[in-house]
Amino acid sequence: MISKKILRRLKIKKRIRARVRGTASVPRLSVFRSNTAIYAQLIDDDRGVTLASASSREFNSKRSINVAISREVGKRIAERALQQGIERIVFDRNGYLYHGNVKSLAEGAREAGLKF
């Protein structure tokens, strides 16, 4: 049985994805947050491929995340996007509230040069 909290996030996610769509020139930055890690992917929805990805697992051997690590993941995904010539993206918070780790990841990506 799925908890009410997860059902709420899935409903929000569905509303967001109805409006947000990534292309090759302006991909979608999708964020997934678990209890132990945070992941980011740049996705071209037209072709259905992941263009770049980054995660807190690349930085951190311990099993938890914080806003500093999330900011570094944002910077890492921005560096990888800029290497591919991608400057503009659309942000998909994936149903999570825009605060804490999700906000920190977005701010890190903006600091490193992505525009959204």
C-alpha positions, 0 to 999 in steps of 0.5 A: 500500500502506498502512503498518502505522502507518496500519493500526494507527491505523485499527483504533484509530479503528474501536474508538473510533467503535464507542463514541463517537457525537455528537448535536445536544446533545452533539456529537462533537469529532473531531480530525485531525492531519496533518504540517502542520496540526491540524483539529477538527470538532464533528459531529452524527452523527444528522444527519451534519452538521458544527456547527463547525470550526477549524484551525491554518490559521486562525492560522498561515501557516508549514507546521508545528504545535506544542502552543501552536497546537494549544491555540489551535485547541482554544480556538477550537473551544470558543468556536464551540461555546459561541456555539451553546449547546453546553457538553458534547461527546464527544472523538474522538481519531480513533485518535491517541495522547492526547499532544502536539498532540491532548492540547493541543487537548483541554486548550485546549477544556477551558480555554475552557469545554467539558466532556468 
